[in-house]
Amino acid sequence: MAKVFAILMMVAGIWVGVELFTEGRAGAFGGRLAPLFGMDETEIAQDAPLGHRAGGSVAEAHRDSENRLDRLLTGE
């Protein structure tokens, strides 16, 4: 029984480690761990994983492009 418990704890530890590595401290487990690390809103946004930060930058660039096109088409 002790071996089963030890294996279960190792699997849980690996799962937590992978979650923290892939999602960052702020995004792991849906952000539920962020208060445990003493993070405020700005730190949470800065601690997002690279993929999420890049996605946000791309979305912002698309919005800027659409706004620029709208201004050009309306003649403002």
C-alpha positions, 0 to 999 in steps of 0.5 A: 500500500505504501508503494501505491501511495508513493507512486500516486504522490510522484504522479501528482507531483509531476502533474503539478510541476508540468502544470506550473511549467506550461501555464506559469504560476499565474495560469496554473489550475485556472489561476487558483494558485496565484494568491498563494504566490502573493501575486497581484493583477499586474504580476499575473498578466506578466507571468503568463506563459509565452504562448498566451502573451504572444497570442495577446500581442497578435490579437492586439495587432489585429485590432490595431490593423482593423482600426487603422483600416476603418479610419482609412475607409471612413476618411477620418 
